Amino acid sequence: MGDFVAGLVRLMLQVALLVAGLAVAAGLVLAAAVLAVVFGLRLLWARLTGRPFILKFGGMGVDPAASWRRYRSWQQQATSPRGRTAPEAAPGEPSPFSPPGAITQDVEDVQPKTPRS
């Protein structure tokens, strides 16, 4: 009788864990389906209105086309013939051949201080 009860408890525990795992998997599939529907509706609305589709993560807009255009313009500047002299840039302005975000200002060394005791 004890083996029967232990086997029954083991079977019930396995079934309960299986049902819990299926519930978690179904929840994940449902969440992914809702996100896919929302994404698809936003894409459809952007196409219907003729506006560019911009992904927004936490309120920050990401426009992949703008990033691509910035990269292409930088690459075209970098591959232009070097025989021509580049126009002099104002102090603090990047040269036309520097990548976006390059440091163009002079860096000052740190002044050493004597340690306090």
C-alpha positions in Angstrom: 0.0 0.0 0.0 2.9 2.4 0.8 4.4 1.9 -2.6 1.1 2.6 -4.3 0.7 5.9 -2.4 4.3 6.9 -3.1 3.9 6.1 -6.8 0.6 8.1 -6.9 2.2 11.1 -5.2 5.2 10.9 -7.6 2.8 10.7 -10.6 0.8 13.7 -9.4 3.9 15.7 -8.8 5.2 14.9 -12.3 1.8 15.9 -13.8 1.7 19.1 -11.8 5.2 20.1 -13.0 4.3 19.2 -16.6 1.2 21.4 -16.4 3.2 24.3 -14.8 5.9 24.0 -17.5 3.2 24.0 -20.3 1.6 27.1 -18.7 4.9 29.0 -18.6 5.6 28.0 -22.2 2.1 29.0 -23.3 2.5 32.4 -21.6 5.8 33.0 -23.4 4.3 32.1 -26.7 1.3 34.4 -26.0 3.6 37.3 -25.1 5.7 36.8 -28.2 2.5 36.7 -30.3 1.1 39.9 -28.8 4.5 41.7 -29.5 4.5 40.4 -33.0 0.9 41.7 -33.6 1.7 45.1 -32.2 4.9 45.3 -34.2 3.0 44.2 -37.4 0.2 46.8 -36.8 2.7 49.6 -36.3 4.5 48.6 -39.5 1.2 48.4 -41.4 0.2 51.8 -40.1 3.6 53.3 -41.1 3.2 51.9 -44.6 -0.4 53.1 -45.0 0.5 56.7 -43.8 3.7 56.8 -45.8 5.8 57.6 -42.7 9.1 55.9 -41.9 8.9 53.1 -39.4 11.0 54.0 -36.4 11.5 51.6 -33.6 11.1 53.0 -30.2 12.7 51.4 -27.2 11.8 53.1 -23.9 10.8 56.4 -25.6 14.1 56.6 -27.5 13.6 56.6 -31.3 16.0 54.5 -33.4 16.1 55.3 -37.1 18.2 52.7 -38.8 18.2 54.6 -42.1 19.7 57.7 -40.5 22.5 55.7 -39.0 23.2 54.0 -42.4 23.2 57.4 -44.1 25.7 58.8 -41.6 28.0 55.8 -42.0 27.8 56.0 -45.8 28.7 59.7 -45.8 31.6 59.1 -43.5 32.8 56.2 -45.7 32.6 58.3 -48.8 34.6 61.1 -47.1 37.2 58.6 -46.0 37.6 57.1 -49.5 37.7 60.4 -51.3 41.0 61.2 -53.1 43.7 62.4 -50.7 45.4 64.6 -53.4 43.2 67.6 -52.6 43.9 69.4 -49.4 41.2 69.3 -46.8 39.7 72.6 -45.7 41.0 73.8 -42.4 38.5 73.1 -39.6 37.8 75.5 -36.8 39.3 74.5 -33.4 37.2 71.8 -31.8 35.6 70.8 -35.2 36.4 67.3 -36.5 38.3 67.0 -39.7 36.3 65.7 -42.7 38.2 62.4 -42.5 37.6 61.6 -38.8 35.0 59.1 -37.9 31.8 60.3 -36.1 32.5 60.9 -32.4 36.2 61.2 -32.7 38.0 63.3 -30.1 39.4 66.4 -31.7 40.4 68.6 -28.8 43.8 68.6 -27.2 44.0 66.6 -24.0 45.8 68.1 -21.0 47.8 66.0 -18.6 46.8 65.6 -15.1 48.8 67.7 -12.6 50.3 65.4 -9.9 49.5 66.3 -6.3 51.4 65.3 -3.2 49.6 62.7 -1.1 48.0 63.9 2.1 49.0 62.1 5.3 
